[in-house]
Amino acid sequence: MALPLLPGNNFSRNVGKEKFHKSQHWGFCNNVSMLVSEDKPGIGGELLFGQKMKPKYSAFPKGIGSDAPSWVAFDKQVLSFDAYLEDEVPDKSQENYRIRRYKIYFYLEDDTIQVNEPELKNSGMPQGTFIRRHRISLPPPDEDQFYTVHHFNINIDIIFYGRTFKIYDCDTFTKNFLRKMGVKLNPPGQCPEDPYMKLRRETLDCMDPLRPYESFDTLKQFLEYDRKVLRFFCLWDDSASLFGDRRELILHYFLSDDTIEVKEVIPHNSGRDAMSLFLQRRKLPKYGPPGVYQPGQITDRTVLNVYSGLGENRVKGYLLDKYKLGKVDQEFYKDDDLFIGATINVWGRKVLLCDCDEFTKTYYKTKYGIENFTSILCKAPPPPKIERKFPPYTGFGSEEDSLRSCIGLRPTPHQKNFRKFVEKDSYGNISNILRFFAKLFTHKCADVDRLFVISYFLSDDTISIFEPIESNSGITGGKFLKRTRVKKPGQEVFKSELSEYIKAEELYIGAKVNVNGYLFLLLNADKYTLNFMEAHSDKFPMSSIELILQKLKEEESKSRELKQVLRAADSRLTKMVDYNTFRDIIMSLTVGKLTDHEVITLARHYQVPEDTKPDVNVLIAQAHEQLKKNAFENFERLNAICVYQDREKKTVLPSKYIRRLCKSSRLPLTDDLLASILSRFEDSKEQIDYESLFCTLNWRMNPVPELEAPSYLKETSNHDFLLKNKTLLLPNEEALREGPSRTGLFHKRIHSPNNFFALIGVV
């Protein structure tokens, strides 16, 4: 009994198969039906019996590299092989065969091959591109297939269009690529020498030309070493002669033409006239001064005779003396004659080379392999320096101005650090001003509640103090200290040395600063100050997260107790703790080792991200303020236009149309503010309820209360204004592996409630 054709009741092997298309094997040619293609596969793309799939391109192993196509993955990557060809030369007695060298390039992106023959001088054969770039088919009987990367190796023969090329070597990139492909490379071979070229070279070497040619072309040396000069610091000791002394010289050796130039270093108040050059730039002979020679005696070439032809086309020429009779040889100093410790002859003066610059050391180290560059002391010991004493400060003017009057007969104003002023001056949104919130450290009841804002200007290290004005406080606020530099306490007033002033590194939260007798306690700092100090933690150690974590690692013995405290504080398992709780735990753990500034730095590093998206009421209040200033009230007209465009009467229109309508109607709102408001009224389909939008923007019908500036006068001893959410994320081991290099203010959430001491490596 046959089983019904239900799922699971048949034995077909096509279960799960999705492709059942059939290739077209038969067609018509001249109105005659015949088999038009034998290479097409069967049903579903499966190969027929006895049929082999011909690869289109080289098959590279999967799993290596990316899944990009070959023309992207192997773009501009070419395999280079060195090969030669034995070309027969029939009917010629001088040579029977000729060795021709080639470069075979295999382009990985499309399996194309190009064969080039390097050009040889006076070869007499056309050279260059031997086979243009294209895909080359295999020799018969596989002419229907093409060469791939698997057909290449070293020390093999490869046939291109009937010519047998012998590959004997390849470059480094090709070797590395073939090894990664799993190809076992054969040892490299050698290219035989062409017998005819060898015979020709030996013949030319044995020939003695009648008119020898001497090449004095220095263009290559000039192009290679132009503007490259060796510099040596020299000493000429002339103290043995009458009125002679030690003179310091600088020798310049020009590599472009082997010339030497010597300059003299004239010290101040030496009594000598300033000379431009001690020796003008020229070639320096080793044995000088030489004798007096006749004109033409010192020449590069000796001419025997000059001849010329007759007629219009005259042939002019000359004969040279190849034996160079009567030539005077002069030896000049070269770069290999100059080294530290050598004594050279500068026209009868013995000059000692004592030292050289870094470029000269690199040159000799690269070219000659010299490693020892021990310098020789060429300068005379300086005379004892007389200590200059200045009278004490008189009290008139500033200390710097009083000191300038003691330096010279004509007092000049004190030169301030202009570079520091330009770099640290306020520009754009960068103020370069550190602001701290402080109070007086005093026992007077009237001054206990007085709060101040201390500003430190980094451009000139000045300090200004401002006391905010509070109504009905009984204290006149305003400027408490004008902008000036503040001296450190405990210094003598009338002294010769300049006084020390308060620096930015001494200011941090929790520090006590004495300003002209008033002791201030720094309570807090603004966000820019904290960011600046954390960005320059090398100058502000209280803001260095690495140093803070190093201090916490020293409390390893209290880790078990700390685990229990943190778990008890996080009763809801939110992986967050309150800032005040966090501060109390850290302060009780370290017992005074951490300051308030370090605790705030640690809290900012692991702070919960706050919502930076502005509130809708704030946006509407800002929009109403701008609309009032420009007296814009055409909301009914905008609403009427939207009603006319709303054909379906759904009271919604696309946000792009609303934005274009607002811009065309010259709605006096900035682009950022308009985009933020439209995004709040936009639904999931990018449509806006125009009636609700314009009704909200109508400041006449729906006024909103004006924005109030946030007050910073309230003292917050627990630093709640730094952390708006007043919560911290408990860090985990994954955060530790990233290290304290995170420059942001927040840390990412964790997957397991680990204790806080995971960040310092305590178990």
C-alpha positions in Angstrom: 0.0 0.0 0.0 1.5 3.3 -1.0 1.9 6.1 1.6 0.0 9.3 1.0 2.0 12.3 -0.1 2.0 14.0 3.2 4.9 15.8 4.9 7.2 13.1 6.4 5.7 10.2 4.4 8.0 10.4 1.4 11.7 9.5 0.9 12.5 12.4 -1.4 15.9 13.9 -1.0 14.7 17.3 -2.1 13.4 18.2 1.4 14.6 21.7 2.3 15.6 22.5 -1.3 14.4 25.8 -2.6 15.9 26.1 -6.1 14.3 23.9 -8.8 14.9 26.0 -11.9 15.9 24.2 -15.1 18.6 25.5 -17.4 17.9 26.0 -21.1 20.1 23.4 -23.0 18.2 23.3 -26.3 17.6 26.1 -28.7 17.3 26.9 -32.4 20.1 27.8 -34.8 19.1 28.5 -38.4 15.6 27.3 -37.5 17.1 23.9 -36.5 16.7 22.7 -32.9 20.0 21.6 -31.4 22.0 21.5 -28.2 23.3 25.1 -27.7 25.3 24.7 -24.4 26.9 21.8 -22.7 28.3 23.7 -19.8 25.0 24.7 -18.2 24.1 22.8 -15.0 21.0 20.7 -14.4 17.9 21.3 -12.3 18.5 23.7 -9.4 22.0 24.5 -10.5 23.4 21.0 -9.7 26.1 19.6 -12.0 25.2 16.9 -14.4 27.0 13.5 -14.5 30.6 14.0 -15.7 30.3 17.8 -15.7 32.9 20.0 -13.9 32.4 23.5 -12.7 35.0 25.9 -14.2 36.2 28.5 -11.7 35.7 32.0 -12.8 38.3 33.6 -10.5 40.9 32.3 -8.0 39.3 30.5 -5.1 40.7 31.9 -1.9 40.3 30.1 1.5 37.2 31.2 3.4 37.6 32.6 6.9 40.7 34.6 6.0 40.2 38.3 5.7 36.8 39.9 5.2 33.8 38.8 3.1 34.3 41.6 0.6 34.5 40.8 -3.1 37.9 40.2 -4.6 38.0 43.4 -6.5 37.6 45.2 -3.2 39.6 43.0 -0.8 42.6 42.7 -3.3 42.5 46.2 -4.8 46.0 47.4 -5.8 47.6 44.1 -4.6 49.8 42.5 -7.2 52.0 39.5 -7.1 55.4 40.1 -8.8 57.5 37.2 -10.2 61.0 37.3 -11.8 61.3 35.1 -14.9 63.5 34.7 -17.9 63.1 33.2 -21.4 65.6 31.5 -23.6 65.1 33.0 -27.0 66.8 31.1 -29.9 68.8 33.1 -32.4 69.1 31.2 -35.7 71.7 31.9 -38.4 74.0 33.9 -36.3 77.5 32.8 -35.4 78.0 35.2 -32.4 75.2 33.7 -30.3 72.9 30.6 -30.4 70.4 31.8 -27.8 69.6 34.9 -25.9 68.5 35.3 -22.2 65.7 37.8 -21.9 64.5 38.8 -18.4 60.8 39.5 -17.6 58.6 40.7 -14.8 55.3 38.8 -14.5 52.6 40.7 -12.6 49.5 38.8 -11.3 46.6 41.1 -10.3 44.6 39.5 -7.5 41.5 41.6 -8.0 40.6 40.0 -11.4 43.2 37.3 -12.1 44.7 39.3 -15.0 48.4 38.9 -16.0 50.8 41.3 -17.4 54.4 40.6 -18.6 56.9 43.4 -18.9 60.5 43.3 -20.1 62.8 45.8 -18.4 64.7 48.0 -20.9 68.4 47.4 -21.4 70.7 50.0 -22.8 71.8 49.4 -26.4 70.0 46.1 -26.6 68.7 46.7 -30.1 65.4 44.9 -29.3 61.9 46.4 -28.7 61.3 46.2 -24.9 58.6 47.2 -22.5 55.2 45.6 -22.2 55.6 42.1 -23.7 52.0 40.8 -22.9 49.3 43.4 -22.1 47.2 42.9 -19.0 44.4 40.4 -19.5 43.3 37.0 -18.4 45.5 34.3 -20.0 44.1 30.9 -20.8 45.9 27.6 -19.9 47.8 25.7 -22.6 46.0 22.9 -24.5 44.1 20.8 -23.7 42.8 23.1 -20.9 42.4 26.2 -23.1 38.9 26.7 -21.8 40.3 27.6 -18.3 42.4 30.5 -17.1 45.5 30.9 -14.9 44.8 31.5 -11.2 47.1 32.1 -8.3 47.4 28.4 -7.6 49.4 27.9 -10.9 52.3 30.1 -9.7 55.4 29.1 -7.7 59.1 29.6 -7.7 61.4 27.4 -9.9 58.7 26.3 -12.2 58.0 26.7 -15.9 54.9 28.5 -17.1 53.6 28.8 -20.6 52.0 31.9 -22.1 50.9 31.6 -25.7 53.5 28.9 -26.5 56.4 30.7 -24.8 57.9 29.0 -21.8 58.8 31.4 -19.0 61.0 30.1 -16.1 60.2 31.7 -12.8 63.2 31.9 -10.6 62.3 34.4 -7.8 59.6 36.7 -6.5 59.3 39.7 -4.1 58.7 39.5 -0.3 54.9 40.4 -0.5 54.4 37.5 -3.0 56.2 35.0 -0.8 54.2 36.0 2.3 50.9 35.9 0.3 51.6 32.4 -1.1 52.6 31.1 2.3 49.3 32.3 3.8 47.5 30.6 0.9 49.1 27.3 2.0 51.5 27.1 -1.0 54.8 25.4 -0.3 57.4 27.6 -2.0 60.3 26.1 -3.8 63.8 27.5 -3.1 64.7 30.5 -5.3 66.9 30.0 -8.3 69.2 32.2 -10.4 68.9 33.7 -13.8 71.7 32.6 -16.2 73.8 35.3 -17.8 73.4 36.1 -21.5 76.6 34.8 -23.2 76.6 37.5 -25.9 76.3 40.3 -23.4 79.1 38.8 -21.3 81.4 38.5 -24.3 80.6 42.1 -25.3 81.3 43.4 -21.8 84.7 41.6 -21.7 85.6 43.0 -25.1 84.8 46.6 -24.1 86.8 46.3 -20.9 89.9 45.2 -23.0 89.6 48.1 -25.4 91.9 51.1 -24.9 90.2 54.2 -26.4 92.2 56.5 -28.5 90.7 59.6 -27.0 89.9 58.8 -23.4 86.8 60.4 -21.9 87.0 61.6 -18.3 83.7 62.2 -16.6 83.6 65.1 -14.1 79.9 65.3 -13.7 79.0 66.2 -10.1 75.3 66.7 -10.7 74.3 63.5 -8.9 76.3 64.5 -5.8 74.8 68.0 -5.9 71.2 66.7 -6.2 71.7 64.2 -3.4 73.5 66.3 -0.9 72.3 69.8 -1.6 71.7 71.9 1.5 73.3 69.1 3.7 76.2 70.5 5.7 78.4 68.8 8.3 79.2 71.1 11.3 82.2 70.7 13.6 83.1 72.8 16.6 86.8 73.5 16.5 89.6 75.1 18.5 92.7 76.9 17.2 95.2 77.2 20.0 97.5 80.1 19.2 98.5 80.9 22.7 102.2 80.0 22.0 102.6 83.0 19.7 102.9 86.6 20.8 99.6 88.1 21.9 97.9 84.8 20.8 95.1 83.0 22.6 92.6 80.2 22.1 90.0 80.8 19.4 86.8 78.9 18.9 85.9 78.1 15.3 82.9 76.5 13.5 83.8 74.4 10.4 81.1 73.7 7.8 81.7 70.9 5.3 79.3 71.1 2.3 78.5 67.6 1.0 77.3 68.9 -2.3 80.7 69.9 -3.6 83.3 68.9 -0.9 84.0 72.5 0.1 84.9 73.8 3.5 84.0 77.1 5.3 85.3 78.2 8.7 83.7 80.9 10.9 85.1 82.3 14.1 83.0 82.6 17.3 83.9 86.0 18.7 82.9 86.3 22.4 81.5 89.5 23.9 83.9 92.2 24.9 86.8 90.4 23.3 88.2 93.5 21.6 88.4 91.8 18.1 86.7 93.1 15.0 83.8 91.0 13.9 84.8 89.2 10.7 82.2 87.5 8.5 84.4 84.5 7.7 87.7 83.0 9.0 88.1 81.0 5.7 86.0 81.5 2.6 84.2 78.5 1.2 86.5 76.5 -1.0 88.3 73.2 -1.2 90.8 72.9 1.5 94.2 71.3 0.6 95.7 68.9 3.1 99.3 70.1 2.5 99.1 73.9 2.5 100.1 76.4 1.8 101.2 74.9 -1.6 103.8 76.4 -3.9 103.3 78.8 -6.8 102.2 77.2 -10.0 102.2 78.5 -13.6 98.8 79.3 -15.2 97.3 76.1 -16.6 99.5 73.8 -14.7 96.7 72.7 -12.3 94.0 71.5 -14.7 91.5 68.7 -14.8 92.5 67.7 -18.4 95.6 68.1 -20.5 94.9 69.0 -24.2 97.4 67.8 -26.8 95.9 69.2 -30.0 92.8 70.8 -31.4 91.6 70.0 -34.9 88.8 70.9 -37.2 87.6 69.8 -40.7 87.2 71.7 -43.9 84.1 72.9 -45.7 80.8 73.9 -44.3 80.2 71.0 -42.0 83.4 71.3 -40.0 84.1 68.7 -37.4 85.8 70.2 -34.3 87.5 68.1 -31.7 90.5 67.8 -29.5 93.0 65.2 -28.3 93.6 64.6 -24.6 96.8 63.3 -22.9 95.7 60.0 -21.5 99.0 59.6 -19.7 98.5 63.0 -17.9 102.2 64.0 -18.1 103.1 67.1 -16.0 99.8 67.0 -14.0 100.1 68.2 -10.4 98.0 66.2 -8.0 96.6 68.0 -4.9 94.9 66.2 -2.1 91.9 67.9 -0.5 90.1 67.2 2.7 87.1 64.8 2.3 84.4 63.8 4.8 86.3 60.7 5.8 89.2 62.9 7.0 87.1 64.7 9.5 86.3 63.2 12.9 86.3 64.3 16.5 89.8 64.5 17.8 91.4 65.0 14.3 93.8 67.9 13.7 93.5 69.5 10.3 95.7 72.0 8.5 93.9 75.2 7.6 96.5 77.0 5.6 99.3 76.5 8.2 97.0 76.7 11.2 96.5 73.5 13.3 92.8 73.3 14.1 91.4 70.6 16.5 88.0 69.2 15.9 86.3 69.0 19.3 82.6 68.3 18.7 79.8 68.1 16.1 76.0 68.5 15.8 73.4 65.7 15.7 73.1 65.7 11.9 76.8 65.1 11.5 76.7 62.3 14.1 73.8 60.6 12.2 75.7 61.0 8.9 78.9 59.3 10.1 76.9 56.7 12.0 75.0 55.8 8.8 77.7 56.0 6.2 80.9 54.9 8.2 79.4 53.1 11.2 81.1 55.3 13.7 79.6 55.1 17.2 82.0 57.0 19.4 81.4 60.7 19.4 83.0 61.7 22.7 83.4 65.4 22.7 86.6 67.3 23.7 86.5 70.3 25.9 87.3 73.3 23.7 86.1 76.2 25.8 88.2 77.7 28.4 86.9 77.5 32.0 84.6 80.5 32.6 85.8 83.2 35.0 84.3 83.1 38.4 80.9 84.7 38.4 80.5 87.6 40.7 77.4 87.4 42.8 75.3 90.4 42.2 73.6 91.8 45.3 70.6 94.1 45.3 69.4 96.4 48.0 66.2 95.5 49.9 62.8 96.6 48.8 62.0 100.2 49.9 58.2 99.9 49.9 57.6 102.4 47.0 55.9 100.9 44.0 55.9 97.2 43.2 58.9 94.9 43.9 59.5 94.3 40.2 59.7 98.0 39.4 62.0 98.7 42.3 64.3 95.9 41.2 64.4 97.2 37.6 65.8 100.5 38.9 68.7 98.7 40.4 69.7 96.8 37.3 70.5 99.6 34.9 71.0 103.4 34.9 67.9 103.8 32.8 65.0 101.9 34.5 62.9 99.9 32.1 59.4 98.6 32.9 59.0 95.0 34.1 58.5 92.6 31.2 55.5 90.4 31.9 55.1 86.9 30.4 53.4 87.9 27.2 53.3 84.4 25.8 51.5 83.1 28.9 49.1 86.0 28.7 48.2 85.2 25.0 47.8 81.4 25.6 45.8 81.7 28.8 43.7 84.8 28.0 39.9 84.4 27.6 38.7 83.7 24.1 35.4 82.3 22.9 33.8 79.9 25.4 37.2 79.3 27.1 37.6 81.6 30.0 40.8 80.3 31.6 39.4 81.5 34.9 39.1 79.2 37.9 36.2 80.1 40.1 35.7 78.8 43.7 32.8 79.2 46.1 34.2 80.1 49.5 33.3 81.4 52.9 35.2 83.2 55.7 36.9 80.9 58.2 36.2 83.0 61.3 34.6 82.9 64.7 32.7 86.2 64.3 29.0 85.6 64.2 28.5 88.4 61.6 30.9 86.9 59.2 30.2 83.2 59.5 27.4 83.2 56.9 29.2 85.5 54.4 29.8 83.7 51.0 32.3 84.7 48.3 33.3 83.9 44.8 37.1 83.7 44.3 38.3 84.0 40.7 41.8 83.0 39.7 43.0 84.3 36.3 45.5 81.9 34.7 46.7 84.5 32.2 48.6 86.6 34.9 48.1 84.7 38.2 45.8 87.3 39.7 42.9 86.9 42.1 39.7 88.7 42.5 37.1 88.2 45.2 33.4 89.0 44.8 30.7 88.9 47.5 27.2 88.3 46.1 24.6 90.8 47.2 21.9 89.4 49.4 18.8 91.4 50.2 18.2 92.3 53.9 21.5 90.8 55.0 22.9 93.9 56.4 26.2 93.5 54.5 27.1 95.5 51.4 28.1 93.0 48.8 30.0 93.5 45.6 33.8 93.7 45.0 35.7 92.4 48.0 39.1 92.4 46.4 40.1 93.9 43.1 42.1 91.8 40.6 45.6 91.6 41.8 48.3 89.1 42.8 48.2 87.9 46.3 51.3 87.2 48.3 51.8 84.2 50.4 51.6 84.9 54.2 54.6 84.9 56.5 57.1 86.6 54.1 59.4 89.5 55.0 58.3 92.8 53.5 61.6 94.6 53.1 64.0 92.0 51.4 66.1 91.8 48.3 64.4 88.7 46.8 61.0 88.9 45.1 58.0 87.7 47.0 56.1 84.4 46.3 52.5 84.6 45.2 49.6 82.2 45.5 49.6 79.8 42.5 46.7 77.9 40.9 48.1 74.6 42.1 47.4 75.6 45.7 43.7 76.1 45.2 41.4 73.1 45.6 38.1 72.3 47.4 38.6 72.1 51.1 41.8 74.3 51.1 42.2 77.3 53.4 43.6 80.3 51.6 45.0 83.4 53.4 44.3 86.5 51.3 45.8 89.6 53.0 44.9 88.3 56.5 41.4 87.0 55.6 41.3 83.2 55.8 38.9 81.6 53.2 37.7 78.1 53.1 37.0 76.9 49.5 33.7 75.0 49.5 33.1 74.3 45.8 34.1 75.1 42.2 32.2 75.5 39.0 32.0 72.9 36.3 34.6 74.6 34.1 37.1 74.7 37.0 36.7 71.0 37.8 37.0 70.0 34.1 40.1 72.2 33.7 41.8 70.7 36.8 40.9 67.1 35.7 42.3 67.8 32.2 45.6 69.1 33.7 45.9 66.5 36.5 49.7 66.7 36.3 49.6 70.2 37.8 46.5 69.5 40.0 47.1 66.2 41.9 43.8 66.6 43.7 42.0 66.0 40.4 44.1 63.0 39.3 41.9 59.9 39.4 45.0 57.6 39.2 46.4 59.1 42.5 43.1 58.8 44.2 42.7 55.2 43.3 46.2 54.5 44.5 45.3 55.9 47.9 42.2 53.7 48.0 44.3 50.6 47.3 46.1 51.2 50.5 42.9 50.5 52.5 42.7 46.8 51.5 42.2 45.6 55.0 38.8 47.3 55.3 37.3 45.8 52.1 35.1 43.2 53.9 33.5 45.9 56.1 33.1 48.2 53.1 31.2 45.5 51.2 28.6 45.1 53.9 28.2 48.9 54.2 27.7 49.4 50.5 25.3 46.5 50.2 23.3 47.9 53.1 23.2 51.3 51.5 21.9 49.9 48.2 18.8 48.2 49.7 16.8 48.4 46.4 19.7 46.8 44.4 19.7 49.8 42.0 23.5 49.6 41.6 23.6 53.3 42.7 24.2 55.0 46.0 23.4 58.5 47.2 26.3 61.0 47.0 26.1 61.9 50.7 26.2 58.3 51.7 29.1 57.7 49.3 31.0 60.6 50.7 30.5 59.5 54.3 31.6 56.0 53.5 34.8 57.1 51.7 35.7 59.7 54.4 35.2 57.1 57.2 37.3 54.6 55.3 40.3 56.8 54.5 40.3 58.6 57.8 41.5 62.0 56.5 43.6 60.6 53.6 41.3 62.1 51.0 40.2 65.7 50.7 36.8 67.0 49.7 38.2 67.8 46.2 39.4 64.2 45.7 36.1 62.8 46.8 34.3 65.1 44.3 36.7 64.0 41.5 36.0 60.4 42.3 32.3 61.0 42.4 32.4 62.9 39.0 34.2 60.0 37.5 31.5 57.5 38.4 28.5 59.8 38.2 25.1 58.8 36.8 24.4 60.4 33.4 22.0 63.3 33.7 19.3 64.1 31.2 20.8 66.8 29.0 17.5 67.2 27.0 15.9 70.5 28.0 12.5 70.7 29.5 9.5 71.6 27.3 8.5 74.5 29.6 12.0 75.9 29.3 11.8 75.8 25.5 8.4 77.4 25.4 9.5 80.1 27.8 12.5 80.9 25.6 10.3 81.0 22.5 7.8 83.3 24.2 10.7 85.6 25.2 11.9 85.9 21.6 8.4 86.3 20.2 7.7 89.1 22.7 10.9 91.0 21.7 9.9 90.9 18.0 6.1 91.5 18.7 5.1 88.5 16.5 1.4 87.7 16.8 0.4 86.2 13.4 -0.6 82.8 14.9 -4.1 82.9 13.5 -2.7 83.3 10.0 -0.4 80.4 10.4 -3.2 78.3 11.7 -5.4 79.2 8.8 -2.7 78.3 6.3 -2.4 74.9 8.0 -6.2 74.3 7.9 -6.2 75.1 4.2 -3.3 72.6 3.6 -5.0 69.9 5.8 -7.2 68.3 3.1 -8.1 65.3 5.3 -9.0 67.5 8.3 -6.9 65.5 10.8 -5.3 68.6 12.4 -1.8 67.2 11.6 0.7 68.0 9.0 4.2 66.8 8.2 6.9 68.3 10.3 8.9 69.3 7.2 6.0 71.5 6.0 5.5 73.1 9.4 9.2 73.9 9.5 9.1 75.4 6.0 6.0 77.4 6.9 7.6 78.9 10.0 10.7 79.8 8.1 8.8 81.4 5.2 6.6 83.3 7.7 9.8 84.6 9.4 9.0 83.3 12.8 11.6 85.0 15.0 13.0 81.8 16.5 16.5 80.4 16.0 17.0 77.3 14.0 18.1 75.2 17.1 15.2 76.4 19.2 12.7 75.8 16.5 14.0 72.3 15.8 13.9 71.4 19.5 10.3 72.6 19.8 9.1 70.8 16.7 10.8 67.6 17.9 8.7 67.7 21.1 5.4 68.1 19.2 6.3 65.4 16.6 4.6 62.0 16.7 5.9 58.6 15.5 4.8 59.4 11.9 6.8 62.6 11.8 3.6 64.7 11.9 2.8 67.7 14.1 -0.6 68.8 15.6 -0.4 72.4 14.3 -3.4 73.6 16.4 -1.6 72.5 19.6 1.7 73.9 18.5 0.5 77.4 17.6 -1.8 77.6 20.6 1.2 76.8 22.8 3.4 79.4 21.0 0.7 82.1 21.3 2.2 84.2 24.1 -0.9 86.4 24.3 -3.4 83.6 24.9 -1.3 81.2 26.8 1.5 83.1 28.7 4.0 81.1 30.7 6.1 82.3 33.7 9.4 83.9 32.8 12.7 82.0 33.4 14.5 82.7 36.6 18.3 82.6 36.9 19.5 79.8 39.1 20.8 81.0 42.5 24.2 79.8 43.6 24.3 81.7 46.8 22.9 78.9 49.0 25.7 77.0 50.8 25.6 73.3 50.0 28.2 71.6 52.2 27.4 68.2 50.8 28.1 69.4 47.2 24.6 68.4 45.9 24.9 71.0 43.1 27.7 69.0 41.5 25.5 65.9 41.2 22.0 66.8 40.2 20.8 63.2 40.5 22.7 62.8 43.8 23.4 59.2 42.8 26.5 57.3 41.8 26.9 54.1 39.8 28.7 51.3 41.5 31.6 50.4 39.2 32.4 46.8 38.3 35.4 44.8 37.2 34.7 45.5 33.5 35.0 49.2 34.3 38.4 48.5 36.0 39.8 47.0 32.9 39.1 50.2 31.0 41.0 52.0 33.7 40.6 55.6 34.8 41.2 57.0 31.3 37.5 57.9 30.9 37.4 61.6 30.4 33.6 61.9 30.7 31.7 62.6 33.8 29.7 59.3 34.0 30.3 55.6 34.1 28.4 52.9 32.4 26.0 50.6 34.2 27.0 47.2 35.5 25.5 43.7 35.2 26.3 42.5 38.7 26.2 44.4 42.0 29.9 44.4 42.8 31.3 46.5 45.7 33.0 49.8 45.2 36.4 48.4 45.9 36.4 46.5 42.6 37.7 49.7 41.1 40.9 49.6 43.2 41.5 45.9 42.9 40.6 44.9 46.5 39.0 41.5 46.8 
